[in-house]
């Protein structure tokens, strides 16, 4: 079995695959594995080893005990990281403590000029974020239609993939939870609040929330239009990332039919590592 790890800025997502099928999944808060500013050594968890290892916050309903029970069956390990090497080292150290065999080689996703049918047209292909590259690889395996691939996490990325597999490029903007912080921090009369979408907002909290969603949905709609102009055929919209549920209603209201796939990066990691026997993916969205 393959253990795939996606080390993001806010969350570390993991999935254990049995061939193409996800057997178990979960996430941890990335902050648990960061080094402190005063001590640059690898961050040590408050609980380590033995029964205490199960007390590490799983971040969701999947228990650490379930992950521990699968560790002995893991034969391949693959990861992609935008969180930094110290986070990676701290995470791997703890997984070894949970029973992962230290002899298993670690495959790390690095963006390249071409892989799995995707051609990377970034000016410097190796500088493309590894998570974006993995998402594009998985997107290509899902469909050979023209695609706009949106990763809605701490940042929102909006990438274009032609029907021939050419990655044309994409945009990066602050995520829908990060974007309002610039207003809260830089303006005197806008304070943090729980707003929601409104066509015509009549209070400040709703005005901020609506502006953020409108700006993000507009960036996605613009990329959809640009790719459709080039391809001269319908373009599919593929979403992944923790903030996707916030965007789905706005994109649907604009007339799009987005498909949500929560494990897109993890699937791309598995494909790039050779952890799947073929290039076909089975949707994990409803499992």
N, C-alpha and C positions, 0 to 999 in steps of 0.2 A: 504494500500500500504506500501511497505517496502522501506526505505531509507538506502542504503548500502554505506559505506564510506571506502575507502582504503587510509590510511595516509602514503604516501611514503616519501622518503628523498627529492625528488624534487617536486613532485606533490601530491595533494590530489584529488583523483578521486571519483566521486559520481555517483550513478545511482538510480533512483526511479523505482522500479519494481511493475507492476500490475500483481500479480501472477508470472508466469514465464517470462513474457514479459517486456523488458525495455521500460518504458514510456518516460523517459528523462534522459540525462546524461551530465556530464561536468567535469571540473577540476579547481582547484585553485593552484597557486604557493604556496608550503609549506612555503616559506620564509615569506609570509604575516602573518603567525601565530606563528612565532618563537619569543621567548623572547630575548631581547637584552642582550649582555654579561654583561653590567653594571647594568641592572635592571632585576632581576630574577622573577619579577611578570609577570602574564600572559600578553602577548603582546596585546595592544589595537590597533585596526585598526583606521586609520585616519578618517574614516566615520563610524558612528554607529547610528543605529536607524532611524526611519522615512524614508524619501525619500533618504537620503544619503546612506542608506544601499544598495541601488541598484548600487552604484558607486564602490563597491568592485570589483576588477578585477576578471572576471570569468575564465581567462586563455584560453578560446576558444570562439567560436561563440555563445554558449548557454548563454542566458542572465540570470542574477540573478533574474530578474522579473519572469521568467518562474519557477525557483526553488521556489520563494516565493509563487507563485500561487498554488504550489503543497503541500506546508507545511501543510495546514489544512487537507489534505487527508492522510498524513502519519500516520500509526498506529503502525509501527514497525521500530526500529532503530538498525542497526548492523554495527560494524566497526572492522577493523583490522589496527594496527598501528605499524610502525617501526620508527616513527618520534618523539616519546617521549610524556610523559603525558602532558607537558605544551602546546604542540601544540594541542593535543586532547582537552584540556580544553578551549583553546582560540577558536577553531573551533566550539565546541558545544555551547559556550556562544554566538557566533555570529549567529548560526543557530536558537537558541532560540529567538534572536532578530528579525530574519526574520519570525518568526511565528511558529516554531516547538514547539509542546506542551512539556513542561518540565516534564510532568508526564509520558511520554513514557519511559519505561526502556531501558537501553543501553545494548545490547549484544556485548561482546568483544570476538573476536576470540583468543583462546589460543590453541597452539598445544598440542596434546594428543597422547596416544599410538594407539588409533584406533577411527575412525569416518567415517560414510557414506561409508563403504566398503573399506577404506584405512587403512592399517596397517603400522605404523610408526616404522622403524628400526633404527632411530637415537639413538646414545648411550644414550642420555638424551632427550627423545621425546619432553619435554616441552621447550627445548632450540632451537628447529627448528623455524626459522622465521615464524611468523604468516601469512605473505603474501605467503610464499612458501607452507605452509600447506593448505591455502585456494585455491591456484592454483591447488594443487594436488587433492583436493576434487572435484573441478570442472572438472578437466581432467578425473577423474574416471567416473564422470557422463556422460561425452561426449562419452567415448569409453572404452570398456573392453579389447582392444588390448594392447599389450606392448607399453608403451609411454615414450618418452623423452620429458620433459616439460621444456621449456626455458622461463625464465622471463628476458626480456632485458630492464632493467631500469638503474638507477644510478649504480647499480651492475648488472652483468649477472649471473643468477643461472641456472644450467643445472642438472635436476633431473631425476632419473630413476624410473619408475613405472611398475612393472611386471603385467602380465595379471591377476594374482590372486589378485591384489590390494595391493601388498607389495611394499612400498616405500623403495628402497634399499639404497638410499643416493644420493648425488650429489655434484657438485663443485660450487664454487663461484669465480668469477674473476671480475676485474673492468669493468664497462660498457664501451661501445665503445666510449663514449664521455669523460669518466673519465680517461681511460687508457693513452691517449697521454699526460696528464698533468704531469705525472712523468718524461717524456722526456723533456717537456718544462721547468720544474722546476730544473732538475738535470743535464742538458747538456748545454754547452756554445754555441754550434753552431747549435742547433735545436730550432727554434723559432716557435711560434704558427702560423698556417696558415690553409687555407681551401684546404685540399687535397681531392683526390678521388681515387677510386680503379683503379689500373693498374696491368696487369699481370707482367710487367717489368717496375717498376717506374723509371723515369728519373729525378725526382726532389724530394727534401726533404719532401715537404708537402704530395705529393702522396705516398712517401715511408712510412711515418708514418701512413697515413690513410689505406694503403694497409696492412701494418703489423698488425694493430689493428684488421682489419676485418679478415685477415687470421688466426690470433691467436684465435679469438673467434669462428670462424667457425670450426677450427681444434679441439677445445675443445668439441664442440657439436658433430662433426663427431666421435671423439673418444668415447664419451658416447653412441652414436648410435651403434657403433661396439661392445662395451662391453655388452650392453643389448641384442643385437641380438645373441651374442655368448652364452648367458645364455638361452634365450628363444627359440632359434632354429626356429624362424619364423620372418616375417617382423615386423619392429618396426615403429610406427607412430611418427612423429615429430610435436609437438604443440608449437607454439610461442605466446607470449603475451608481452606487455610492449611497451613503446614509441619508443624504438630503433629498434624494430622488422623490420620496412621497410628497414633499412640499412643492415640487415643480410639476408633478404629473397633472394636477387639476388645471394649472395655468396653461400648460402646453395643449391639453385637450380642448380648452376653451378657445385656443387659437386655431383649432382645426386639425391638429396633428394627432397621430395615433401612436404614441410612444410605447415601446416594449421595455419593460423593466427586468433587468437581470442582475440579481444582487451579487453573484459570485464571479463577475466578469474578469476581474484582475486575477483572481485565484485560478480560474480556468486557463487564462493566458499563460500564467506561470507554469502550470502543468504541461501545457502544449510545448512551450519553449524548452522545458527540461527533458522532454521525451517521455514524460510520465504517463502519457496516453498511448495506447497501441495504435490508434488511428486518429484522424483529424475531425471526427464527428463528436459533437457535444450534445449532452442530454440536459435539457433545461432543469435547473435546480430551484427556480423561482418559487414553485409551489410545494416543494418537498420539505 
